[in-house]
Amino acid sequence: MQQKMVSLIVLSLLMVGCKKPAEVPAPPRPALVVVAGEMTLNEGMVLIGEVKSRYESNLGFRIGGKIIERKVDIGQQVKKGQIIARLDAADTNLTAAAALADVRAAEANHALAQAEVERQRSLFNKKFISASALDLREAELKTSTARLQQVKAQAAVSSNQSRYTALVADRDGVVTQIRAEPGQVVNEGEAIAQIVDTQKIEVLVAVPESHMADLKLDDAVTVRLWANQDKNTADKDSPVTNTQKTYTGKVREIAPAANSATRAFDVRVSINDADEAIKFGMTAGVRFGKHDVSENIVVPSTALTELNGKTSVWVIDNVKNHVGVAHARKVISGQFTEDGVKITQGLRAGELVVIAGAHTLTDGQQVKPIQETQFKGFSHE
């Protein structure tokens, strides 16, 4: 009997030793999600353009010469009439002085000719000279008058040449380019500096010819800058930290002919409410067309998957302590747009929808939702 009891104990110990340990549950897998909600669907084209000024002046000297001074730098604000650079004025000053001397000589000759005519007229009235002699003196007076006018005009040109040695700004603005330095000899009309008007800011876009039929002057547009992140208004506790400011504008100018290389039309869009965040040369997106608010839910197209032949999405619910449960849900999709795809039935605003890795999920699986934070252009309004 005792031997039988020992055998049972040994057999029990062996059975306990062979029992498999309990499996540790797998940790929740991460899933990239978005919050489903009503979005603004913008029906219209979005084109990329460059921020420019309406007025861009390439300034050059009206005469050639050697630059002896440059008084501005790139990025400097200038006022109309402010001196940008100077040329060596030695030669032009000598020319102006010579022209002034010619004027003085011509004035003396003209005064002498006028006095001589008056004397000849007195003698003619007394019958001391002939009419032909008087005519000769009057002709000499007319010649001296013409000569005086000529040298005065030449003196005015020489005086202008002296003033042209100073290059001045033709408008208020900012210096964006400097193409010459002191010591350099430049030709007449050669571009020395560029000044752009900071008050009239536009976006230059190339519109394909296939879209020109729907475009006309004064059409309202919206503009967004790729580099303009309005972080001041973002909620620091929110996973979505990047938003962009929208500017309003209108079509100001449409090129009458297409570019021969691109077959696109240059269109200039003026910005109505430009601020200091807009810098020349920035890349901007311009939306042409109407903005209609959809009553449907819009999600990225990557959220859609097909299960058992039905269009579905994966929804994360019962989120507690940053962990939720994945469930597949059949939906009815509508129009595909550049902002995403409309969901006409099956989703409610505020639900978490998986947008990446949905094909690896299983129903009831625990996941850790990570909210998408990257800005998608014109998706959210």
Phi, psi and omega in degrees: 000317179296321178296325180291321179295319178298321180295319179295321179295316179298319180295322178295317179297321179295321180293322178293320180293334181272351181292132181290143177290154180295137181286137177278127181298142180293145179291153178300134179275145179286150178216132178280126186227163170232157176271118179293136180190165179292135181236164174270117176267120184261110179272110183155169184270149175242123180238151182260134181221185182241136178286126181222170173266150177295324181243116177235111186255121172267111186266138176215157178291147179275356174223161176273161178164188181257127179286128179248349183201137171237126190251003180226163176235165178297135181091355182279138174282135180231158177251157178300132181090352180289141182284130179264314181203167180227149172258161173295120187259012184299310183293318181293327177293321177294320178296318179295322179294319178295320179295322178294323177295321177298323179295317180297319179294319180294323178295320179295316179297322179293319178296320179294317180294323180292320178294321180296322178296319180296320178293319180294325177294321178296318179292324179294321180297332179269005178066027179272337179231165180274168179293327180293324178295321177293319179299323179296317180292324178292325176294320177297324177294317178297322179296317180293326178295316179296319179297320179297318178297321181296311183290331175294319178295319178296324178293324178295320178297316180297322178295320177296320179300324178293321178290332181290352176287351176252121177270119184243154178288137181266357178198164171290142179173201180233142179281122181251340180215144171231122187243009179210154183231161177305139183097344181276138176266124184242157179267165177299128178083353180295133183294126180253319182211158176238132178238131180242146179282125182271357182268333181248095184253136183224171172237127179263120180234154176256116183260125178300149183297337180290344180253003185288336183295331183264008185248135177213166181298147178070010174296137179285141179223166171239146185232137173226142178264133179296328184267000185266097179257114181275080184279344182292330182265359182280149178279118184297333181274353182270144176294339178267105185250350183246117172233167182230143178280142178254135177250149177261154179196186178209158179286117181262325186213137176236125181298137181287344181223151180281154175295131185294336182272316185262345184060027177245158181259131176284125180235130178255127182247120178277142180261124185283322189239046180296145178229188185290345180288340182274121179243147180296139180091351178295157175269132183228144173262130181244125178256124175258143176111183185276159178240108182248131179275121181275144176273356180269163175279141178237129178229158175300148183296336179291347180284339183281141174216170181241121179235121180055038177078007181244141176290128185219166171225160176259124182249136178257120178231181181053045182283121177222131180054043177066021178229133180228183182242133181271134176224135176280140180222132178284137180226165174247119182264154180242228186289139172269130178230176178292343178273346184144205180235138178286138173248107184278333178213146172112346180232154175238152179298137178099349180281150179271124183241131180286133180241359178213134178077021183294331183290347180261359182277157173234151183297131181086002181288141177278133181225159175251104184289133174243118187281136177293130182240352184286133181289138184247047175072243185261021186292310186258137178241000000 
